[in-house]
Amino acid sequence: MNRNLKIFLAGGIPFGIFTAVLFSSLYGFNAGLPGGLISGLIFGFLMFIILGFLHSRAVKKIAGDISEKSMRTYQVRNMELQLPYDKTFDLCIKSLKLISRCRVQEEDRSQGKIIARSSINWKTWGDTISFDITGISNEKTAVKVSSRPTARSTIVDYGKNLENVKTIVSLLERSK
């Protein structure tokens, strides 16, 4: 479903129901239902305009453009590094220090898995950052970096997960 439609529905439906119940108790059902419907439509539209604009602006600032890929809240990047497996694994752990208030939750060197979580901030209810690291040869390693909101119901993250991935990828690329 389109993000703007999700914003509209997530804002408008609960507000419309609340307003309909409130107006119905004050003015009767015949006035409450249309009042709730109209107020839900207006509120949903305002949320779509405000949140959609703020998300797009933040993403454009981080990515430089607005594409379907950059607008997503779930961000994934794949890359290959000309480094040995162990050095790449340590570098991935080190890259998490660049993310504000981020802690490693799981670390399995033998499986090439790292899962970390960042704490709540004004953009999201926290993010889950994960790495899948695979040795290709003695001096070459593949890394898959992903970042998503911890709350899967998050519709907009104002580019926070894009920022996480770009920060990590930037450090990993500099280490080539």
Number of C-alpha atoms within 10 A of each C-alpha: 5 6 14 19 14 15 22 22 20 15 20 25 18 15 20 25 18 15 21 26 18 17 19 18 12 11 14 13 15 11 14 21 20 16 21 24 18 16 20 24 19 17 20 25 18 16 19 22 14 12 18 19 14 16 19 18 16 18 24 17 12 16 15 11 13 15 12 7 11 21 23 19 22 22 22 20 15 13 13 18 18 16 19 15 23 16 11 26 25 11 16 22 17 13 17 22 13 12 17 11 13 17 17 16 13 12 16 10 13 9 10 17 17 20 18 18 22 22 15 13 12 9 16 22 15 21 26 22 29 24 22 17 25 19 19 14 12 11 13 15 21 19 23 16 22 21 24 25 25 17 12 11 7 15 19 22 25 25 26 26 28 25 19 25 21 18 15 23 20 12 16 19 12 7 12 10
